[in-house]
């Protein structure tokens, strides 16, 4: 390992997981003078934001892109991504009752809705204020905010298909964060049916947000961050999982294969349930959704030019499809196209173990929704399995999460971070912001003036 400055901590900081939160935290800590070791079970960095390369085709783990309203995150991206990326306006859609609609909804889309559905939705807008609903479940939230018509025809089916559990068993947080994660643009948020109508009328003709995307796939960004990190003396151990050893109120060792590391601080971005198991704590009743990616390569240009589209029909296996070529044209050869088709499941269930048998169903879905003109044009389909992709927000998850956090809080040098570590449904920019806040807190608590100066130089003001 290259020689770096003296560590601002009493020993190495060990970061478990080289996803977005783990890499950004490791990089910022190394810039501040910390000795940092990252342990990643996969052979490559990037976590759920990594890319897959098949000859001249590139696919991500779904539609990843950079978009943030946080100036610190924006400054960090400008600072570390030295190669130019592509900037493009957002174009996303939803496939609903056999037709494509722009998402978020725009005025021209409203006239496409079946008249009976549109009429009932506006009646809900008038009457919903006189009804009383609970506030615990997904069903409660959607009924109160959007009314029974849109709940039955739109939200219920997609949520149940995606999560595999009924909206009555799903916490309302899934609705609150899920809708906003899908919309992204703050100007087009949809807190309720009235707000949807207001936003549609007032913001319908506004310019869509513009996203930043690395030319060669999202993996390029995280390779760049990892290279900057290693130049500062940081070390990344790939291809092996981490194992924790705790005693009393501290993590005394982290094992990367046969290597034993005695950490000053451990930053854990792997599933928090795994941390509980390794430390012989009670495993909370928390589960993560798995994801099957069917990366379909076709010998034809994409039929529609959306970046991603939601498919809620129970008749379709696919939940969401993204088209890498409309993030960057460098992700597929000219005259061809690629479709990243997402199918949710649980790790080790029937779908997980029989993913290859579902390939024809995925292709049939693409043909039936008009995305593939001819099955004979399919060049190849590659399947990628992603365990622990989404936290499952069952209605009792807050209590279970509190139990897990309380158990782990006794280890004073242990920090949770990222989507799986925090059991938090988020986007990349949220993970980056989380990394910055965590870094700032750790450096401030270290008590070293030089750490504070380094943090400020890195764009991390140390104020509250």
C-alpha positions in Angstrom: 0.0 0.0 0.0 1.3 3.5 -0.8 2.5 5.7 2.0 -0.2 8.1 3.2 -0.4 10.8 5.9 -0.6 9.8 9.5 -4.1 8.5 10.3 -6.5 10.8 12.2 -7.8 7.8 14.0 -6.1 5.3 16.3 -6.1 2.6 13.7 -7.5 1.7 10.3 -11.1 2.5 9.4 -12.7 -0.6 7.9 -15.5 0.0 5.4 -17.5 -3.1 4.6 -19.0 -2.8 1.1 -17.7 -1.0 -2.0 -21.1 0.4 -3.1 -21.9 4.1 -3.4 -22.0 4.9 0.4 -18.9 2.8 1.2 -16.7 4.1 -1.6 -17.6 7.8 -1.1 -17.1 7.5 2.7 -13.7 5.7 2.2 -12.5 8.3 -0.3 -13.5 11.3 1.9 -11.9 9.8 5.0 -8.7 9.0 3.1 -8.6 12.6 1.8 -8.8 13.7 5.5 -5.8 11.6 6.4 -7.4 8.4 7.6 -6.0 4.9 7.0 -8.9 3.1 5.3 -9.5 -0.4 4.2 -12.5 -1.4 2.1 -13.8 -5.0 2.0 -16.0 -6.0 -0.9 -17.5 -9.5 -1.4 -17.8 -9.0 -5.2 -14.8 -8.9 -7.5 -15.7 -5.4 -8.6 -16.7 -2.1 -6.9 -20.0 -0.3 -7.3 -22.4 -2.5 -5.4 -26.0 -1.9 -6.6 -24.7 0.8 -8.9 -22.2 -1.4 -10.8 -22.3 -2.2 -14.5 -22.3 -5.4 -16.6 -20.2 -5.6 -19.8 -21.0 -8.1 -22.5 -18.8 -7.4 -25.6 -19.9 -4.0 -26.8 -23.0 -3.8 -24.6 -23.2 -2.2 -21.2 -26.0 -2.5 -18.7 -26.4 -1.1 -15.2 -28.4 -2.5 -12.3 -31.5 -0.7 -13.5 -31.7 3.1 -14.3 -28.9 4.8 -12.4 -28.0 8.4 -13.1 -26.8 11.4 -11.2 -29.3 14.1 -10.2 -29.1 16.0 -7.0 -30.3 19.3 -5.4 -27.6 19.0 -2.8 -24.7 21.4 -3.7 -22.1 19.3 -1.7 -23.0 16.2 -3.7 -22.9 18.2 -7.0 -19.5 19.7 -6.1 -18.2 16.2 -5.3 -19.3 14.9 -8.7 -17.7 17.8 -10.4 -14.5 17.2 -8.5 -14.1 13.4 -8.9 -15.6 12.7 -12.4 -12.7 14.0 -14.5 -14.0 12.4 -17.7 -17.0 14.1 -19.4 -20.3 12.4 -19.0 -23.5 12.7 -21.0 -26.2 15.2 -20.0 -29.7 14.4 -21.1 -33.3 15.4 -20.2 -35.4 12.8 -18.3 -37.9 10.8 -20.3 -39.6 8.1 -18.3 -43.0 6.4 -18.9 -45.5 4.0 -17.3 -47.4 1.3 -19.2 -51.0 1.4 -18.1 -53.9 -0.6 -19.5 -52.1 -1.2 -22.8 -50.9 2.4 -23.4 -47.8 4.4 -22.6 -48.0 7.5 -20.6 -45.3 10.0 -19.7 -44.2 9.9 -16.1 -44.7 12.1 -14.1 -48.1 12.7 -15.7 -48.4 15.7 -18.0 -51.5 17.5 -19.3 -51.5 15.8 -22.7 -51.5 12.4 -20.8 -54.7 13.1 -19.0 -56.9 13.1 -22.1 -55.5 9.6 -22.9 -57.0 8.1 -19.7 -60.2 6.1 -20.1 -63.0 8.6 -19.5 -64.6 6.5 -16.7 -61.3 6.2 -14.9 -60.6 9.9 -15.2 -64.1 10.8 -14.0 -64.0 8.5 -11.0 -60.6 9.9 -10.0 -61.9 13.5 -10.0 -64.9 12.4 -8.0 -62.5 10.9 -5.5 -60.8 14.3 -5.3 -64.0 15.8 -4.3 -65.2 13.2 -1.8 -62.0 12.0 -0.2 -61.8 14.9 2.2 -64.9 13.6 3.9 -63.6 10.1 4.4 -61.4 8.8 7.2 -58.5 6.4 6.7 -55.7 5.1 8.8 -52.1 6.1 8.5 -50.1 2.8 9.1 -50.2 0.9 5.8 -49.5 1.5 2.1 -53.2 1.0 1.5 -54.2 3.6 4.1 -51.8 6.2 2.7 -52.8 5.7 -1.0 -56.6 5.7 -0.3 -56.2 8.9 1.7 -54.0 10.7 -0.7 -55.3 9.5 -4.1 -58.6 7.8 -3.5 -60.0 4.3 -4.2 -60.0 4.5 -8.0 -56.3 5.1 -8.5 -55.5 2.8 -5.6 -57.4 -0.1 -7.2 -56.4 0.5 -10.8 -52.8 1.7 -10.4 -51.0 1.7 -7.1 -52.2 -1.6 -5.5 -51.3 -3.9 -8.4 -47.8 -2.5 -8.9 -46.9 -2.5 -5.2 -48.2 -6.0 -4.7 -46.5 -7.3 -7.8 -43.2 -5.6 -6.9 -43.0 -6.5 -3.2 -45.0 -9.7 -3.2 -47.0 -8.7 -0.2 -50.5 -7.1 0.1 -50.6 -3.3 0.5 -52.4 -3.9 3.9 -49.2 -5.6 5.1 -46.9 -2.9 3.7 -45.9 0.2 5.7 -47.1 3.6 4.5 -43.4 4.6 4.3 -43.1 2.5 1.2 -45.7 4.7 -0.5 -44.2 8.0 0.8 -40.6 7.3 -0.3 -41.4 5.0 -3.3 -43.5 7.5 -5.2 -40.9 10.3 -4.7 -38.0 8.0 -5.6 -39.8 7.2 -8.8 -40.5 10.8 -9.7 -37.1 12.3 -8.6 -37.9 15.9 -9.7 -38.9 18.0 -6.7 -41.1 20.2 -8.9 -43.2 17.3 -9.9 -43.9 15.6 -6.5 -47.3 14.0 -6.0 -48.2 14.1 -2.3 -51.9 13.6 -3.1 -54.4 13.7 -5.9 -55.0 17.5 -5.6 -51.3 18.1 -5.6 -51.0 15.9 -8.7 -53.6 18.0 -10.5 -52.0 21.3 -9.4 -48.5 20.1 -10.4 -49.8 18.8 -13.7 -51.4 22.1 -14.6 -48.7 24.5 -13.3 -45.6 22.5 -14.1 -46.8 20.3 -17.0 -44.9 22.3 -19.6 -41.7 22.9 -17.5 -38.4 21.6 -18.7 -37.7 18.1 -17.5 -34.7 17.7 -15.2 -31.3 16.9 -16.8 -29.3 13.9 -15.6 -25.6 13.3 -15.7 -24.3 9.9 -16.7 -20.8 8.5 -17.3 -20.3 7.7 -21.0 -19.1 4.1 -20.5 -21.7 3.1 -17.9 -22.2 3.9 -14.2 -19.3 1.6 -13.3 -17.0 4.2 -14.7 -17.8 6.6 -11.9 -17.1 4.1 -9.1 -13.9 2.9 -10.7 -12.8 6.6 -10.8 -13.6 7.1 -7.1 -11.8 3.8 -6.2 -8.7 4.9 -8.1 -8.6 8.3 -6.4 -9.0 6.5 -3.1 -6.1 4.1 -3.8 -3.8 6.9 -4.8 -4.3 8.3 -1.3 -3.1 5.1 0.2 -6.4 3.4 0.6 -6.8 -0.3 0.1 -9.7 -2.3 -1.4 -9.9 -6.0 -0.8 -12.4 -7.6 -3.3 -13.8 -11.1 -3.8 -14.3 -11.8 -0.1 -16.9 -11.1 2.5 -16.2 -9.5 5.9 -16.6 -11.1 9.2 -17.0 -9.2 12.5 -15.6 -10.0 15.9 -17.0 -8.1 18.8 -16.2 -7.9 22.5 -18.0 -5.9 25.2 -18.7 -2.5 23.6 -16.4 -2.6 20.6 -15.7 -4.4 17.3 -12.3 -5.8 18.0 -11.5 -7.4 14.6 -12.8 -7.6 11.0 -11.7 -10.5 8.9 -11.3 -10.4 5.2 -10.7 -14.0 4.4 -7.7 -15.0 6.5 -6.6 -11.4 7.1 -7.4 -10.0 10.5 -7.7 -6.2 10.8 -8.1 -4.4 14.2 -10.2 -1.4 13.4 -10.6 2.0 15.0 -14.0 2.3 13.3 -16.1 0.0 11.2 -18.5 1.4 8.6 -21.0 -1.3 7.7 -22.9 -1.0 4.4 -23.8 -4.7 4.1 -27.3 -5.9 5.3 -27.7 -5.0 9.0 -29.3 -8.4 9.6 -25.9 -10.0 8.6 -24.1 -7.8 11.2 -26.6 -8.9 13.9 -26.0 -12.6 13.0 -22.2 -12.2 13.0 -22.2 -10.5 16.4 -24.5 -13.2 17.9 -27.4 -10.7 18.3 -31.1 -11.5 17.8 -31.8 -11.3 14.1 -34.6 -8.8 13.5 -37.6 -9.7 11.3 -36.3 -7.6 8.4 -35.9 -8.9 4.9 -34.5 -7.6 1.6 -36.0 -8.1 -1.8 -34.0 -9.8 -4.5 -33.8 -8.7 -8.1 -33.3 -10.6 -11.3 -32.0 -8.6 -14.2 -32.6 -9.9 -17.7 -30.2 -7.9 -19.9 -31.6 -8.4 -23.4 -29.6 -7.4 -26.5 -31.4 -7.0 -29.8 -30.4 -6.4 -33.3 -32.6 -3.4 -33.8 -32.8 0.2 -32.5 -35.1 0.6 -29.5 -38.7 1.2 -30.4 -39.5 3.8 -27.8 -37.0 6.4 -26.5 -37.8 6.3 -22.8 -34.9 5.8 -20.3 -37.1 3.7 -18.1 -40.7 2.5 -17.9 -42.8 0.9 -15.2 -45.0 -2.1 -16.0 -47.6 -2.8 -13.4 -49.8 -5.3 -15.1 -50.0 -8.7 -13.3 -50.1 -10.3 -16.7 -46.5 -9.2 -17.3 -43.5 -10.7 -15.5 -41.4 -7.5 -15.9 -41.7 -4.7 -13.4 -39.5 -2.1 -15.0 -37.4 -1.8 -18.1 -34.5 0.6 -18.7 -32.7 1.4 -22.0 -29.0 2.1 -21.4 -28.6 3.6 -24.9 -30.7 6.6 -23.9 -28.4 7.3 -20.9 -25.3 7.1 -23.2 -25.1 6.0 -26.8 -21.8 4.3 -26.1 -23.5 1.5 -24.2 -24.7 -0.3 -27.4 -23.4 -0.6 -30.9 -25.1 1.4 -33.6 -28.2 -0.3 -35.1 -28.7 -2.3 -31.9 -30.4 -1.9 -28.5 -30.4 -3.2 -25.0 -33.2 -3.6 -22.5 -32.5 -4.1 -18.8 -35.7 -6.0 -17.6 -36.2 -6.2 -13.8 -38.1 -9.0 -12.1 -38.4 -9.0 -8.3 -38.2 -12.1 -6.1 -36.7 -13.4 -2.9 -33.3 -14.9 -2.8 -33.5 -18.7 -3.0 -37.2 -18.7 -4.0 -38.5 -20.5 -7.1 -37.9 -17.6 -9.4 -34.3 -17.2 -8.1 -33.4 -20.8 -8.7 -35.2 -21.1 -12.0 -34.3 -17.7 -13.5 -33.2 -19.1 -16.8 -36.6 -20.8 -17.4 -38.2 -17.3 -17.3 -36.2 -15.9 -20.2 -38.8 -16.7 -22.8 -41.5 -15.1 -20.7 -39.4 -11.9 -20.5 -39.0 -11.8 -24.2 -42.7 -12.5 -24.7 -43.4 -9.5 -22.5 -41.1 -7.2 -24.5 -42.9 -8.3 -27.7 -46.4 -7.9 -26.2 -45.7 -4.3 -25.0 -44.3 -3.3 -28.3 -40.6 -3.0 -27.3 -39.2 -5.8 -29.5 -40.5 -6.0 -33.1 -39.4 -9.5 -33.8 -38.1 -12.2 -31.4 -35.7 -13.3 -34.1 -33.8 -10.0 -33.5 -32.9 -11.0 -30.0 -29.1 -11.5 -30.0 -28.6 -12.7 -26.4 -30.0 -12.5 -22.9 -27.8 -12.4 -19.8 -29.2 -12.9 -16.4 -27.8 -11.2 -13.3 -28.9 -12.0 -9.7 -28.9 -9.2 -7.1 -29.7 -10.3 -3.6 -30.6 -7.6 -1.0 -31.7 -5.0 -3.5 -34.5 -3.3 -1.7 -35.5 -3.2 2.0 -39.0 -4.6 2.4 -41.1 -2.2 4.4 -43.6 -4.5 6.2 -46.0 -2.6 8.4 -44.1 -3.7 11.5 -40.6 -2.8 10.1 -40.0 0.4 12.3 -40.1 -1.6 15.5 -37.9 -4.3 14.1 -35.5 -1.7 12.8 -35.3 0.0 16.2 -34.5 -3.4 17.8 -31.6 -3.9 15.4 -30.2 -0.4 15.9 -30.4 -0.7 19.6 -28.6 -4.0 19.7 -25.8 -2.7 17.4 -25.5 0.7 19.2 -23.6 -0.9 22.1 -20.6 -1.2 19.8 -19.3 2.3 20.0 -16.9 2.0 17.0 -19.6 0.6 14.6 -21.5 2.7 12.1 -24.3 1.8 9.7 -24.5 3.4 6.3 -26.0 3.1 2.8 -29.2 1.4 1.5 -28.7 -2.1 3.0 -26.9 -1.0 6.1 -29.5 1.5 7.1 -32.4 -0.5 5.7 -33.3 2.5 3.7 -34.9 2.8 0.3 -32.9 5.5 -1.4 -31.2 6.7 -4.5 -27.5 7.2 -5.3 -27.5 10.9 -4.3 -29.0 10.0 -0.9 -26.2 7.5 -0.3 -23.6 10.1 -1.2 -25.2 12.6 1.1 -25.3 10.0 3.8 -21.5 9.3 3.3 -20.7 13.0 3.6 -22.7 13.4 6.8 -21.1 10.3 8.3 -17.6 11.4 7.3 -18.2 14.9 8.8 -19.4 13.4 12.1 -16.5 10.9 12.4 -13.9 13.6 11.6 -15.4 16.1 14.0 -15.6 13.4 16.8 -12.0 12.4 16.1 -10.9 15.7 17.7 -8.1 16.4 15.2 -7.8 19.9 13.9 -6.2 18.7 10.7 -9.1 16.4 10.1 -11.5 19.4 10.3 -9.3 21.4 7.9 -9.1 18.5 5.4 -12.9 18.0 5.6 -13.5 21.7 4.8 -11.1 21.5 1.9 -13.0 18.5 0.6 -16.2 20.5 0.6 -17.6 19.2 3.9 -18.3 22.2 6.2 -18.0 21.1 9.8 -20.9 23.2 11.2 -24.1 21.6 12.4 
